[in-house]
Each structure stands twice: as C-alpha cells, then as structure tokens.
Amino acid sequence: MRVKQINHVSFAVRDLARSREFYEGVLGLHTVERPNLGIPGVWYGAGEGQIHLIQVPPGVAVGAAPERLTPLANHCAFEIDDYEKFVAHLKQRGLPVVETNRELGQLFVQDPDGNVIELIRPR
C-alpha cells in the first residue's frame, strides 16, 4: 500500500471572482470540468493534479491564513518555466514576493485570501 501522487489541493476562498483573477490571470491556470457540488467553486488542471477553489459561506471558519507572507506557512508549490519572468510579472501586478533562493528558482506569493503559493523552477 502506498500513496501514488497528489490528486488535488483545495483552497478555501471568500470571493470566487477575485480568486479566479489570481489563479487564471496571474498564475495562468486553466479550468477543468467540475461537478455541481452544491457550493460555488472552480477546479484547475495543474499537470496531473488539480487545484480546487471552494467558496466558503459567510460565517464558516476554515482556519486563518498567515499574518504575513512566509515560506514557513502551509503552501502548495507550482513548477514554473521562467523564474525571472514570473518575478517581474508578479511585481508588475504589485504583489508582494518573497524570493528565498534565487539559485534554486524559488519564490513565494499569496493569493487574495492569504493562501501561500510557492513557485519553483524545475530541478
């Protein structure tokens, strides 16, 4: 018995339209078919896995995002094709970026709900 691979990563979001702008407009992810689950959300393809955004109803507690952008927070990492272009793209959009290791091509950013996203060059 063993785990074979990641199927999906799920992020709780408060404003689905705002989050879609980040995941589609900033990260360039593309939507995939999602069944009607009775709550608003959107799914994205990410290699062989998926990213699921779930709009949380008002008043439902799902945990708090870190107070500031930190690589120590729980996060999801996406492999990127061009480190320098991604850094410039994020900064052009006015997003705070933490570059922890330029040699490894590793940086961190937050989505509109404070979820931490790592972007890393292939090793």
Backbone atoms as SQL, in Angstrom:
CREATE TABLE atoms (id INTEGER PRIMARY KEY, chain TEXT, resi INTEGER, resn TEXT, atom TEXT, x REAL, y REAL, z REAL);
INSERT INTO atoms VALUES
  (1, 'A', 1, 'MET', 'N', 0.858, -1.188, 0.000),
  (2, 'A', 1, 'MET', 'CA', 0.000, 0.000, 0.000),
  (3, 'A', 1, 'MET', 'C', 0.896, 1.240, 0.000),
  (4, 'A', 2, 'ARG', 'N', 0.570, 2.199, -0.896),
  (5, 'A', 2, 'ARG', 'CA', 1.356, 3.436, -0.951),
  (6, 'A', 2, 'ARG', 'C', 0.545, 4.552, -1.585),
  (7, 'A', 3, 'VAL', 'N', 0.927, 5.773, -1.308),
  (8, 'A', 3, 'VAL', 'CA', 0.345, 6.935, -1.980),
  (9, 'A', 3, 'VAL', 'C', 1.022, 7.049, -3.331),
  (10, 'A', 4, 'LYS', 'N', 0.242, 7.235, -4.391),
  (11, 'A', 4, 'LYS', 'CA', 0.798, 7.270, -5.746),
  (12, 'A', 4, 'LYS', 'C', 1.156, 8.679, -6.200),
  (13, 'A', 5, 'GLN', 'N', 0.280, 9.652, -5.955),
  (14, 'A', 5, 'GLN', 'CA', 0.546, 11.034, -6.368),
  (15, 'A', 5, 'GLN', 'C', -0.522, 11.933, -5.752),
  (16, 'A', 6, 'ILE', 'N', -0.325, 13.220, -5.859),
  (17, 'A', 6, 'ILE', 'CA', -1.335, 14.164, -5.396),
  (18, 'A', 6, 'ILE', 'C', -2.472, 14.189, -6.413),
  (19, 'A', 7, 'ASN', 'N', -3.693, 14.099, -5.934),
  (20, 'A', 7, 'ASN', 'CA', -4.870, 14.193, -6.792),
  (21, 'A', 7, 'ASN', 'C', -5.273, 15.654, -6.943),
  (22, 'A', 8, 'HIS', 'N', -5.434, 16.353, -5.804),
  (23, 'A', 8, 'HIS', 'CA', -5.754, 17.775, -5.854),
  (24, 'A', 8, 'HIS', 'C', -5.374, 18.446, -4.542),
  (25, 'A', 9, 'VAL', 'N', -5.263, 19.751, -4.621),
  (26, 'A', 9, 'VAL', 'CA', -5.070, 20.615, -3.460),
  (27, 'A', 9, 'VAL', 'C', -6.258, 21.558, -3.448),
  (28, 'A', 10, 'SER', 'N', -6.825, 21.774, -2.278),
  (29, 'A', 10, 'SER', 'CA', -8.025, 22.602, -2.161),
  (30, 'A', 10, 'SER', 'C', -7.725, 23.855, -1.348),
  (31, 'A', 11, 'PHE', 'N', -8.232, 24.992, -1.828),
  (32, 'A', 11, 'PHE', 'CA', -8.096, 26.257, -1.114),
  (33, 'A', 11, 'PHE', 'C', -9.473, 26.840, -0.837),
  (34, 'A', 12, 'ALA', 'N', -9.700, 27.240, 0.398),
  (35, 'A', 12, 'ALA', 'CA', -10.926, 27.952, 0.765),
  (36, 'A', 12, 'ALA', 'C', -10.755, 29.412, 0.368),
  (37, 'A', 13, 'VAL', 'N', -11.765, 29.957, -0.331),
  (38, 'A', 13, 'VAL', 'CA', -11.717, 31.354, -0.752),
  (39, 'A', 13, 'VAL', 'C', -13.021, 32.047, -0.371),
  (40, 'A', 14, 'ARG', 'N', -12.971, 33.338, -0.178),
  (41, 'A', 14, 'ARG', 'CA', -14.161, 34.108, 0.214),
  (42, 'A', 14, 'ARG', 'C', -14.853, 34.750, -0.978),
  (43, 'A', 15, 'ASP', 'N', -14.102, 35.109, -2.001),
  (44, 'A', 15, 'ASP', 'CA', -14.646, 35.784, -3.180),
  (45, 'A', 15, 'ASP', 'C', -14.138, 35.050, -4.417),
  (46, 'A', 16, 'LEU', 'N', -14.978, 34.210, -4.990),
  (47, 'A', 16, 'LEU', 'CA', -14.571, 33.345, -6.087),
  (48, 'A', 16, 'LEU', 'C', -14.101, 34.138, -7.306),
  (49, 'A', 17, 'ALA', 'N', -14.785, 35.216, -7.648),
  (50, 'A', 17, 'ALA', 'CA', -14.391, 36.020, -8.813),
  (51, 'A', 17, 'ALA', 'C', -12.996, 36.619, -8.606),
  (52, 'A', 18, 'ARG', 'N', -12.729, 37.134, -7.436),
  (53, 'A', 18, 'ARG', 'CA', -11.419, 37.726, -7.126),
  (54, 'A', 18, 'ARG', 'C', -10.328, 36.649, -7.188),
  (55, 'A', 19, 'SER', 'N', -10.641, 35.473, -6.667),
  (56, 'A', 19, 'SER', 'CA', -9.675, 34.378, -6.681),
  (57, 'A', 19, 'SER', 'C', -9.419, 33.868, -8.088),
  (58, 'A', 20, 'ARG', 'N', -10.463, 33.837, -8.905),
  (59, 'A', 20, 'ARG', 'CA', -10.288, 33.403, -10.298),
  (60, 'A', 20, 'ARG', 'C', -9.332, 34.336, -11.026),
  (61, 'A', 21, 'GLU', 'N', -9.410, 35.621, -10.772),
  (62, 'A', 21, 'GLU', 'CA', -8.498, 36.576, -11.401),
  (63, 'A', 21, 'GLU', 'C', -7.055, 36.227, -11.052),
  (64, 'A', 22, 'PHE', 'N', -6.814, 35.842, -9.811),
  (65, 'A', 22, 'PHE', 'CA', -5.458, 35.476, -9.403),
  (66, 'A', 22, 'PHE', 'C', -5.014, 34.168, -10.055),
  (67, 'A', 23, 'TYR', 'N', -5.791, 33.116, -9.899),
  (68, 'A', 23, 'TYR', 'CA', -5.379, 31.797, -10.382),
  (69, 'A', 23, 'TYR', 'C', -5.352, 31.706, -11.913),
  (70, 'A', 24, 'GLU', 'N', -6.240, 32.416, -12.577),
  (71, 'A', 24, 'GLU', 'CA', -6.259, 32.410, -14.041),
  (72, 'A', 24, 'GLU', 'C', -5.403, 33.545, -14.600),
  (73, 'A', 25, 'GLY', 'N', -5.635, 34.768, -14.119),
  (74, 'A', 25, 'GLY', 'CA', -4.958, 35.938, -14.667),
  (75, 'A', 25, 'GLY', 'C', -3.511, 36.071, -14.256),
  (76, 'A', 26, 'VAL', 'N', -3.184, 35.716, -13.011),
  (77, 'A', 26, 'VAL', 'CA', -1.813, 35.861, -12.524),
  (78, 'A', 26, 'VAL', 'C', -1.010, 34.581, -12.758),
  (79, 'A', 27, 'LEU', 'N', -1.567, 33.442, -12.341),
  (80, 'A', 27, 'LEU', 'CA', -0.826, 32.183, -12.468),
  (81, 'A', 27, 'LEU', 'C', -1.010, 31.502, -13.819),
  (82, 'A', 28, 'GLY', 'N', -2.057, 31.853, -14.562),
  (83, 'A', 28, 'GLY', 'CA', -2.267, 31.289, -15.886),
  (84, 'A', 28, 'GLY', 'C', -2.853, 29.883, -15.897),
  (85, 'A', 29, 'LEU', 'N', -3.516, 29.478, -14.807),
  (86, 'A', 29, 'LEU', 'CA', -4.136, 28.152, -14.771),
  (87, 'A', 29, 'LEU', 'C', -5.413, 28.137, -15.605),
  (88, 'A', 30, 'HIS', 'N', -5.783, 26.953, -16.101),
  (89, 'A', 30, 'HIS', 'CA', -6.982, 26.783, -16.922),
  (90, 'A', 30, 'HIS', 'C', -7.975, 25.888, -16.196),
  (91, 'A', 31, 'THR', 'N', -9.248, 26.253, -16.302),
  (92, 'A', 31, 'THR', 'CA', -10.293, 25.499, -15.620),
  (93, 'A', 31, 'THR', 'C', -10.482, 24.122, -16.245),
  (94, 'A', 32, 'VAL', 'N', -10.953, 23.192, -15.406),
  (95, 'A', 32, 'VAL', 'CA', -11.363, 21.864, -15.852),
  (96, 'A', 32, 'VAL', 'C', -12.785, 21.646, -15.350),
  (97, 'A', 33, 'GLU', 'N', -13.451, 20.661, -15.911),
  (98, 'A', 33, 'GLU', 'CA', -14.844, 20.397, -15.553),
  (99, 'A', 33, 'GLU', 'C', -14.982, 20.088, -14.067),
  (100, 'A', 34, 'ARG', 'N', -16.029, 20.657, -13.472),
  (101, 'A', 34, 'ARG', 'CA', -16.318, 20.459, -12.053),
  (102, 'A', 34, 'ARG', 'C', -17.786, 20.075, -11.912),
  (103, 'A', 35, 'PRO', 'N', -18.074, 19.006, -11.153),
  (104, 'A', 35, 'PRO', 'CA', -19.478, 18.641, -10.950),
  (105, 'A', 35, 'PRO', 'C', -20.179, 19.655, -10.051),
  (106, 'A', 36, 'ASN', 'N', -21.501, 19.677, -10.083),
  (107, 'A', 36, 'ASN', 'CA', -22.268, 20.534, -9.194),
  (108, 'A', 36, 'ASN', 'C', -22.210, 19.931, -7.793),
  (109, 'A', 37, 'LEU', 'N', -21.516, 20.597, -6.898),
  (110, 'A', 37, 'LEU', 'CA', -21.346, 20.103, -5.536),
  (111, 'A', 37, 'LEU', 'C', -22.232, 20.837, -4.529),
  (112, 'A', 38, 'GLY', 'N', -23.055, 21.742, -5.033),
  (113, 'A', 38, 'GLY', 'CA', -23.949, 22.473, -4.140),
  (114, 'A', 38, 'GLY', 'C', -23.336, 23.691, -3.489),
  (115, 'A', 39, 'ILE', 'N', -22.065, 23.943, -3.733),
  (116, 'A', 39, 'ILE', 'CA', -21.404, 25.157, -3.248),
  (117, 'A', 39, 'ILE', 'C', -20.570, 25.714, -4.396),
  (118, 'A', 40, 'PRO', 'N', -20.412, 27.034, -4.455),
  (119, 'A', 40, 'PRO', 'CA', -19.629, 27.617, -5.540),
  (120, 'A', 40, 'PRO', 'C', -18.160, 27.206, -5.462),
  (121, 'A', 41, 'GLY', 'N', -17.572, 27.026, -6.616),
  (122, 'A', 41, 'GLY', 'CA', -16.156, 26.682, -6.684),
  (123, 'A', 41, 'GLY', 'C', -15.701, 26.571, -8.114),
  (124, 'A', 42, 'VAL', 'N', -14.428, 26.338, -8.291),
  (125, 'A', 42, 'VAL', 'CA', -13.838, 26.145, -9.613),
  (126, 'A', 42, 'VAL', 'C', -12.644, 25.217, -9.457),
  (127, 'A', 43, 'TRP', 'N', -12.412, 24.388, -10.477),
  (128, 'A', 43, 'TRP', 'CA', -11.275, 23.481, -10.488),
  (129, 'A', 43, 'TRP', 'C', -10.340, 23.865, -11.624),
  (130, 'A', 44, 'TYR', 'N', -9.030, 23.677, -11.381),
  (131, 'A', 44, 'TYR', 'CA', -7.995, 23.949, -12.379),
  (132, 'A', 44, 'TYR', 'C', -7.126, 22.720, -12.580),
  (133, 'A', 45, 'GLY', 'N', -6.697, 22.523, -13.805),
  (134, 'A', 45, 'GLY', 'CA', -5.704, 21.499, -14.076),
  (135, 'A', 45, 'GLY', 'C', -4.327, 22.038, -13.746),
  (136, 'A', 46, 'ALA', 'N', -3.502, 21.183, -13.145),
  (137, 'A', 46, 'ALA', 'CA', -2.132, 21.567, -12.812),
  (138, 'A', 46, 'ALA', 'C', -1.255, 20.329, -12.999),
  (139, 'A', 47, 'GLY', 'N', -0.784, 20.120, -14.220),
  (140, 'A', 47, 'GLY', 'CA', -0.068, 18.888, -14.517),
  (141, 'A', 47, 'GLY', 'C', -1.033, 17.718, -14.406),
  (142, 'A', 48, 'GLU', 'N', -0.646, 16.700, -13.669),
  (143, 'A', 48, 'GLU', 'CA', -1.520, 15.549, -13.483),
  (144, 'A', 48, 'GLU', 'C', -2.484, 15.742, -12.318),
  (145, 'A', 49, 'GLY', 'N', -2.294, 16.765, -11.524),
  (146, 'A', 49, 'GLY', 'CA', -3.166, 17.051, -10.394),
  (147, 'A', 49, 'GLY', 'C', -4.104, 18.211, -10.693),
  (148, 'A', 50, 'GLN', 'N', -4.834, 18.598, -9.675),
  (149, 'A', 50, 'GLN', 'CA', -5.774, 19.707, -9.813),
  (150, 'A', 50, 'GLN', 'C', -5.688, 20.626, -8.599),
  (151, 'A', 51, 'ILE', 'N', -6.153, 21.857, -8.809),
  (152, 'A', 51, 'ILE', 'CA', -6.321, 22.836, -7.745),
  (153, 'A', 51, 'ILE', 'C', -7.815, 23.098, -7.651),
  (154, 'A', 52, 'HIS', 'N', -8.376, 22.962, -6.467),
  (155, 'A', 52, 'HIS', 'CA', -9.806, 23.196, -6.251),
  (156, 'A', 52, 'HIS', 'C', -9.982, 24.429, -5.373),
  (157, 'A', 53, 'LEU', 'N', -10.739, 25.394, -5.868),
  (158, 'A', 53, 'LEU', 'CA', -11.123, 26.548, -5.060),
  (159, 'A', 53, 'LEU', 'C', -12.554, 26.330, -4.609),
  (160, 'A', 54, 'ILE', 'N', -12.794, 26.515, -3.321),
  (161, 'A', 54, 'ILE', 'CA', -14.126, 26.349, -2.754),
  (162, 'A', 54, 'ILE', 'C', -14.509, 27.650, -2.069),
  (163, 'A', 55, 'GLN', 'N', -15.619, 28.246, -2.509),
  (164, 'A', 55, 'GLN', 'CA', -16.078, 29.482, -1.881),
  (165, 'A', 55, 'GLN', 'C', -16.753, 29.147, -0.560),
  (166, 'A', 56, 'VAL', 'N', -16.198, 29.679, 0.512),
  (167, 'A', 56, 'VAL', 'CA', -16.686, 29.390, 1.851),
  (168, 'A', 56, 'VAL', 'C', -17.873, 30.296, 2.178),
  (169, 'A', 57, 'PRO', 'N', -18.963, 29.725, 2.662),
  (170, 'A', 57, 'PRO', 'CA', -20.108, 30.560, 3.041),
  (171, 'A', 57, 'PRO', 'C', -19.753, 31.496, 4.202),
  (172, 'A', 58, 'PRO', 'N', -20.376, 32.667, 4.254),
  (173, 'A', 58, 'PRO', 'CA', -20.121, 33.588, 5.364),
  (174, 'A', 58, 'PRO', 'C', -20.368, 32.899, 6.703),
  (175, 'A', 59, 'GLY', 'N', -19.504, 33.190, 7.652),
  (176, 'A', 59, 'GLY', 'CA', -19.665, 32.655, 8.997),
  (177, 'A', 59, 'GLY', 'C', -19.066, 31.283, 9.217),
  (178, 'A', 60, 'VAL', 'N', -18.542, 30.661, 8.168),
  (179, 'A', 60, 'VAL', 'CA', -17.930, 29.344, 8.312),
  (180, 'A', 60, 'VAL', 'C', -16.424, 29.535, 8.524),
  (181, 'A', 61, 'ALA', 'N', -15.902, 28.987, 9.617),
  (182, 'A', 61, 'ALA', 'CA', -14.476, 29.107, 9.929),
  (183, 'A', 61, 'ALA', 'C', -13.709, 27.962, 9.276),
  (184, 'A', 62, 'VAL', 'N', -12.657, 28.298, 8.547),
  (185, 'A', 62, 'VAL', 'CA', -11.835, 27.281, 7.890),
  (186, 'A', 62, 'VAL', 'C', -10.354, 27.445, 8.231),
  (187, 'A', 63, 'GLY', 'N', -10.060, 28.210, 9.249),
  (188, 'A', 63, 'GLY', 'CA', -8.671, 28.472, 9.602),
  (189, 'A', 63, 'GLY', 'C', -8.228, 29.802, 9.042),
  (190, 'A', 64, 'ALA', 'N', -7.162, 30.305, 9.592),
  (191, 'A', 64, 'ALA', 'CA', -6.679, 31.628, 9.190),
  (192, 'A', 64, 'ALA', 'C', -5.407, 31.507, 8.366),
  (193, 'A', 65, 'ALA', 'N', -5.290, 32.376, 7.405),
  (194, 'A', 65, 'ALA', 'CA', -4.059, 32.485, 6.622),
  (195, 'A', 65, 'ALA', 'C', -2.991, 33.122, 7.502),
  (196, 'A', 66, 'PRO', 'N', -1.715, 32.940, 7.173),
  (197, 'A', 66, 'PRO', 'CA', -0.671, 33.585, 7.969),
  (198, 'A', 66, 'PRO', 'C', -0.818, 35.104, 7.924),
  (199, 'A', 67, 'GLU', 'N', -0.387, 35.754, 8.989),
  (200, 'A', 67, 'GLU', 'CA', -0.499, 37.215, 9.075),
  (201, 'A', 67, 'GLU', 'C', 0.346, 37.924, 8.030),
  (202, 'A', 68, 'ARG', 'N', 1.418, 37.272, 7.593),
  (203, 'A', 68, 'ARG', 'CA', 2.280, 37.855, 6.555),
  (204, 'A', 68, 'ARG', 'C', 2.791, 36.734, 5.672),
  (205, 'A', 69, 'LEU', 'N', 3.293, 37.089, 4.521),
  (206, 'A', 69, 'LEU', 'CA', 3.831, 36.115, 3.579),
  (207, 'A', 69, 'LEU', 'C', 5.085, 35.478, 4.158),
  (208, 'A', 70, 'THR', 'N', 5.033, 34.165, 4.338),
  (209, 'A', 70, 'THR', 'CA', 6.179, 33.438, 4.877),
  (210, 'A', 70, 'THR', 'C', 6.274, 32.059, 4.241),
  (211, 'A', 71, 'PRO', 'N', 7.476, 31.626, 3.878),
  (212, 'A', 71, 'PRO', 'CA', 7.661, 30.290, 3.325),
  (213, 'A', 71, 'PRO', 'C', 7.394, 29.184, 4.345),
  (214, 'A', 72, 'LEU', 'N', 7.296, 29.541, 5.624),
  (215, 'A', 72, 'LEU', 'CA', 7.064, 28.552, 6.674),
  (216, 'A', 72, 'LEU', 'C', 5.598, 28.130, 6.772),
  (217, 'A', 73, 'ALA', 'N', 4.706, 28.878, 6.131),
  (218, 'A', 73, 'ALA', 'CA', 3.276, 28.560, 6.184),
  (219, 'A', 73, 'ALA', 'C', 2.972, 27.327, 5.340),
  (220, 'A', 74, 'ASN', 'N', 1.862, 26.646, 5.634),
  (221, 'A', 74, 'ASN', 'CA', 1.387, 25.591, 4.748),
  (222, 'A', 74, 'ASN', 'C', 1.216, 26.208, 3.371),
  (223, 'A', 75, 'HIS', 'N', 1.646, 25.499, 2.343),
  (224, 'A', 75, 'HIS', 'CA', 1.566, 26.060, 0.997),
  (225, 'A', 75, 'HIS', 'C', 1.543, 24.952, -0.046),
  (226, 'A', 76, 'CYS', 'N', 1.237, 25.347, -1.256),
  (227, 'A', 76, 'CYS', 'CA', 1.242, 24.480, -2.430),
  (228, 'A', 76, 'CYS', 'C', 2.318, 25.040, -3.358),
  (229, 'A', 77, 'ALA', 'N', 3.085, 24.154, -3.993),
  (230, 'A', 77, 'ALA', 'CA', 4.148, 24.604, -4.892),
  (231, 'A', 77, 'ALA', 'C', 3.814, 24.263, -6.340),
  (232, 'A', 78, 'PHE', 'N', 3.976, 25.239, -7.221),
  (233, 'A', 78, 'PHE', 'CA', 3.787, 25.062, -8.652),
  (234, 'A', 78, 'PHE', 'C', 5.138, 25.163, -9.341),
  (235, 'A', 79, 'GLU', 'N', 5.401, 24.253, -10.257),
  (236, 'A', 79, 'GLU', 'CA', 6.602, 24.326, -11.071),
  (237, 'A', 79, 'GLU', 'C', 6.373, 25.377, -12.156),
  (238, 'A', 80, 'ILE', 'N', 7.366, 26.246, -12.355),
  (239, 'A', 80, 'ILE', 'CA', 7.252, 27.318, -13.355),
  (240, 'A', 80, 'ILE', 'C', 8.333, 27.159, -14.417),
  (241, 'A', 81, 'ASP', 'N', 8.112, 27.798, -15.572),
  (242, 'A', 81, 'ASP', 'CA', 9.051, 27.656, -16.680),
  (243, 'A', 81, 'ASP', 'C', 10.112, 28.744, -16.734),
  (244, 'A', 82, 'ASP', 'N', 9.831, 29.936, -16.192),
  (245, 'A', 82, 'ASP', 'CA', 10.791, 31.036, -16.303),
  (246, 'A', 82, 'ASP', 'C', 10.746, 31.873, -15.025),
  (247, 'A', 83, 'TYR', 'N', 11.702, 31.658, -14.163),
  (248, 'A', 83, 'TYR', 'CA', 11.747, 32.320, -12.858),
  (249, 'A', 83, 'TYR', 'C', 11.764, 33.842, -12.986),
  (250, 'A', 84, 'GLU', 'N', 12.681, 34.369, -13.777),
  (251, 'A', 84, 'GLU', 'CA', 12.833, 35.823, -13.895),
  (252, 'A', 84, 'GLU', 'C', 11.555, 36.489, -14.411),
  (253, 'A', 85, 'LYS', 'N', 10.929, 35.888, -15.416),
  (254, 'A', 85, 'LYS', 'CA', 9.697, 36.466, -15.961),
  (255, 'A', 85, 'LYS', 'C', 8.572, 36.416, -14.935),
  (256, 'A', 86, 'PHE', 'N', 8.509, 35.348, -14.154),
  (257, 'A', 86, 'PHE', 'CA', 7.453, 35.252, -13.144),
  (258, 'A', 86, 'PHE', 'C', 7.645, 36.298, -12.048),
  (259, 'A', 87, 'VAL', 'N', 8.871, 36.492, -11.606),
  (260, 'A', 87, 'VAL', 'CA', 9.144, 37.518, -10.585),
  (261, 'A', 87, 'VAL', 'C', 8.715, 38.884, -11.109),
  (262, 'A', 88, 'ALA', 'N', 9.103, 39.216, -12.325),
  (263, 'A', 88, 'ALA', 'CA', 8.746, 40.513, -12.915),
  (264, 'A', 88, 'ALA', 'C', 7.230, 40.642, -13.060),
  (265, 'A', 89, 'HIS', 'N', 6.572, 39.585, -13.519),
  (266, 'A', 89, 'HIS', 'CA', 5.117, 39.575, -13.701),
  (267, 'A', 89, 'HIS', 'C', 4.393, 39.835, -12.380),
  (268, 'A', 90, 'LEU', 'N', 4.812, 39.160, -11.325),
  (269, 'A', 90, 'LEU', 'CA', 4.166, 39.325, -10.019),
  (270, 'A', 90, 'LEU', 'C', 4.388, 40.729, -9.470),
  (271, 'A', 91, 'LYS', 'N', 5.610, 41.218, -9.574),
  (272, 'A', 91, 'LYS', 'CA', 5.922, 42.556, -9.062),
  (273, 'A', 91, 'LYS', 'C', 5.211, 43.631, -9.869),
  (274, 'A', 92, 'GLN', 'N', 5.068, 43.434, -11.181),
  (275, 'A', 92, 'GLN', 'CA', 4.344, 44.381, -12.029),
  (276, 'A', 92, 'GLN', 'C', 2.890, 44.491, -11.567),
  (277, 'A', 93, 'ARG', 'N', 2.324, 43.392, -11.082),
  (278, 'A', 93, 'ARG', 'CA', 0.946, 43.391, -10.581),
  (279, 'A', 93, 'ARG', 'C', 0.856, 43.910, -9.148),
  (280, 'A', 94, 'GLY', 'N', 1.995, 44.294, -8.568),
  (281, 'A', 94, 'GLY', 'CA', 2.008, 44.860, -7.225),
  (282, 'A', 94, 'GLY', 'C', 1.889, 43.830, -6.113),
  (283, 'A', 95, 'LEU', 'N', 2.187, 42.574, -6.415),
  (284, 'A', 95, 'LEU', 'CA', 2.079, 41.524, -5.414),
  (285, 'A', 95, 'LEU', 'C', 3.380, 41.390, -4.630),
  (286, 'A', 96, 'PRO', 'N', 3.290, 41.297, -3.306),
  (287, 'A', 96, 'PRO', 'CA', 4.498, 41.037, -2.516),
  (288, 'A', 96, 'PRO', 'C', 5.059, 39.661, -2.870),
  (289, 'A', 97, 'VAL', 'N', 6.366, 39.594, -3.023),
  (290, 'A', 97, 'VAL', 'CA', 7.052, 38.355, -3.395),
  (291, 'A', 97, 'VAL', 'C', 8.184, 38.130, -2.401),
  (292, 'A', 98, 'VAL', 'N', 8.341, 36.897, -1.935),
  (293, 'A', 98, 'VAL', 'CA', 9.496, 36.518, -1.128),
  (294, 'A', 98, 'VAL', 'C', 10.324, 35.557, -1.970),
  (295, 'A', 99, 'GLU', 'N', 11.540, 35.975, -2.280),
  (296, 'A', 99, 'GLU', 'CA', 12.475, 35.119, -3.009),
  (297, 'A', 99, 'GLU', 'C', 13.422, 34.507, -1.981),
  (298, 'A', 100, 'THR', 'N', 13.265, 33.218, -1.730),
  (299, 'A', 100, 'THR', 'CA', 14.087, 32.589, -0.703),
  (300, 'A', 100, 'THR', 'C', 15.407, 32.069, -1.234),
  (301, 'A', 101, 'ASN', 'N', 15.413, 31.624, -2.482),
  (302, 'A', 101, 'ASN', 'CA', 16.639, 31.085, -3.044),
  (303, 'A', 101, 'ASN', 'C', 16.611, 31.266, -4.557),
  (304, 'A', 102, 'ARG', 'N', 17.191, 32.348, -5.000),
  (305, 'A', 102, 'ARG', 'CA', 17.199, 32.672, -6.433),
  (306, 'A', 102, 'ARG', 'C', 17.924, 31.587, -7.230),
  (307, 'A', 103, 'GLU', 'N', 18.972, 30.998, -6.649),
  (308, 'A', 103, 'GLU', 'CA', 19.721, 29.948, -7.335),
  (309, 'A', 103, 'GLU', 'C', 18.841, 28.727, -7.608),
  (310, 'A', 104, 'LEU', 'N', 17.974, 28.381, -6.675),
  (311, 'A', 104, 'LEU', 'CA', 17.038, 27.267, -6.871),
  (312, 'A', 104, 'LEU', 'C', 15.810, 27.684, -7.671),
  (313, 'A', 105, 'GLY', 'N', 15.631, 28.986, -7.845),
  (314, 'A', 105, 'GLY', 'CA', 14.466, 29.474, -8.576),
  (315, 'A', 105, 'GLY', 'C', 13.206, 29.319, -7.759),
  (316, 'A', 106, 'GLN', 'N', 13.266, 29.715, -6.497),
  (317, 'A', 106, 'GLN', 'CA', 12.166, 29.512, -5.558),
  (318, 'A', 106, 'GLN', 'C', 11.651, 30.859, -5.042),
  (319, 'A', 107, 'LEU', 'N', 10.313, 31.054, -5.158),
  (320, 'A', 107, 'LEU', 'CA', 9.705, 32.272, -4.627),
  (321, 'A', 107, 'LEU', 'C', 8.316, 31.965, -4.089),
  (322, 'A', 108, 'PHE', 'N', 7.808, 32.881, -3.287),
  (323, 'A', 108, 'PHE', 'CA', 6.511, 32.712, -2.649),
  (324, 'A', 108, 'PHE', 'C', 5.657, 33.958, -2.846),
  (325, 'A', 109, 'VAL', 'N', 4.341, 33.739, -2.966),
  (326, 'A', 109, 'VAL', 'CA', 3.360, 34.801, -3.125),
  (327, 'A', 109, 'VAL', 'C', 2.084, 34.340, -2.426),
  (328, 'A', 110, 'GLN', 'N', 1.166, 35.253, -2.157),
  (329, 'A', 110, 'GLN', 'CA', -0.119, 34.889, -1.556),
  (330, 'A', 110, 'GLN', 'C', -1.257, 35.182, -2.510),
  (331, 'A', 111, 'ASP', 'N', -2.286, 34.321, -2.461),
  (332, 'A', 111, 'ASP', 'CA', -3.495, 34.586, -3.237),
  (333, 'A', 111, 'ASP', 'C', -4.325, 35.636, -2.497),
  (334, 'A', 112, 'PRO', 'N', -5.433, 36.092, -3.038),
  (335, 'A', 112, 'PRO', 'CA', -6.219, 37.149, -2.388),
  (336, 'A', 112, 'PRO', 'C', -6.738, 36.799, -0.988),
  (337, 'A', 113, 'ASP', 'N', -6.822, 35.509, -0.657),
  (338, 'A', 113, 'ASP', 'CA', -7.274, 35.104, 0.673),
  (339, 'A', 113, 'ASP', 'C', -6.120, 34.810, 1.619),
  (340, 'A', 114, 'GLY', 'N', -4.897, 35.046, 1.172),
  (341, 'A', 114, 'GLY', 'CA', -3.732, 34.840, 2.018),
  (342, 'A', 114, 'GLY', 'C', -3.121, 33.451, 1.935),
  (343, 'A', 115, 'ASN', 'N', -3.682, 32.568, 1.095),
  (344, 'A', 115, 'ASN', 'CA', -3.083, 31.251, 0.916),
  (345, 'A', 115, 'ASN', 'C', -1.711, 31.418, 0.281),
  (346, 'A', 116, 'VAL', 'N', -0.718, 30.727, 0.831),
  (347, 'A', 116, 'VAL', 'CA', 0.647, 30.870, 0.338),
  (348, 'A', 116, 'VAL', 'C', 0.877, 29.910, -0.833),
  (349, 'A', 117, 'ILE', 'N', 1.455, 30.455, -1.891),
  (350, 'A', 117, 'ILE', 'CA', 1.773, 29.719, -3.106),
  (351, 'A', 117, 'ILE', 'C', 3.265, 29.813, -3.352),
  (352, 'A', 118, 'GLU', 'N', 3.912, 28.659, -3.511),
  (353, 'A', 118, 'GLU', 'CA', 5.323, 28.636, -3.894),
  (354, 'A', 118, 'GLU', 'C', 5.392, 28.444, -5.400),
  (355, 'A', 119, 'LEU', 'N', 6.298, 29.147, -6.036),
  (356, 'A', 119, 'LEU', 'CA', 6.570, 28.972, -7.459),
  (357, 'A', 119, 'LEU', 'C', 8.049, 28.601, -7.560),
  (358, 'A', 120, 'ILE', 'N', 8.324, 27.486, -8.259),
  (359, 'A', 120, 'ILE', 'CA', 9.705, 26.999, -8.284),
  (360, 'A', 120, 'ILE', 'C', 10.081, 26.475, -9.668),
  (361, 'A', 121, 'ARG', 'N', 11.301, 26.762, -10.040),
  (362, 'A', 121, 'ARG', 'CA', 11.868, 26.271, -11.301),
  (363, 'A', 121, 'ARG', 'C', 12.110, 24.765, -11.168),
  (364, 'A', 122, 'PRO', 'N', 11.948, 23.984, -12.248),
  (365, 'A', 122, 'PRO', 'CA', 12.194, 22.537, -12.171),
  (366, 'A', 122, 'PRO', 'C', 13.635, 22.243, -11.736),
  (367, 'A', 123, 'ARG', 'N', 13.796, 21.163, -11.020),
  (368, 'A', 123, 'ARG', 'CA', 15.142, 20.788, -10.556),
  (369, 'A', 123, 'ARG', 'C', 15.742, 19.752, -11.473);
